[in-house]
Amino acid sequence: MAEIDLKKVIHKDLMIIPSKSKNKAEVIKELGSLLSSNGYVNDAQEFINDVYLREAEGVTGIGQGVAIPHGKSPSVKDTTIAIAVLENEIEWETLDSEPVKVVIMFAVKDIDATTTHILLLQQVAQLLAHDDFLKELVQVTNVDNLYQLLTKND
């Protein structure tokens, strides 16, 4: 598989540590607004609506304190990832029925459904399959540490 640079979709300006969001709706709105204010999404509300459409299709809480909501949306200008590390765990529909501490939101441009960006998202998903990585992820305390953790294997 071709080496892909995760730095293309992971940006420090799209990380919130700690997030004060108290529930799923707040954190989805917080990350959607962040994507919009940084120019990755044209219309925050349209994108957030698309995230909820995807949420309705199935569980995005992958367990061990991590959720990966995602929206494929015409309002996304550049496929990217926004991340919130929550100050306090929140309720989320998860595979292990445990609360969530880290929310990794994938914002996918409609036309990127079959491109490099999908490979990047798969690469992040592979990281999330490792228990050691997940343990480190939920303990991250600042943006630099999070960025380094996500891009260190590049």
C-alpha positions, 0 to 999 in steps of 0.5 A: 500500500502506498505511504500516505501522509496523515499530515494532509488530513490532521491539523492542529487547528482542528483539535480541541483539548480539553473540550467542555462539551457535555453531550454528543450534540454539543461535541458534534456542533463544536467540531462542525463549527470548528471545521467551518470556522477554519474553512474546511466546511462551507456550511456547518449546519448542513455538515452537522445534518449529514453527520446525524444522517450517518449516525442514524445508520449505525453506532460510531462509538468504537469502544475504549472511550473513542467515537468516530462520527463522520459526515460525507457532505457537499458542504465539505471543501477539504476532507479532513479530521477534527478531534475533541478530547473531552474534559469529562466523558459523555454518553454515546452509542458505543460497541462496548456500552462505555462513555466516550472521551475522544471524538474523532470526526471525519469530514469527507468531501462528496467527490473524495469517496474513492480517493486518497482521502479514503485511504487516509481515513483507513489509516486512522482507522487502523491506528484505532484498532490498536489497544496501545494507541487507544490507551495513549489517545484517551490520555492526551493532554494537549494538541502537540501530544495529540498531533505527534501521536497521530502522525508519529508513524508517518 
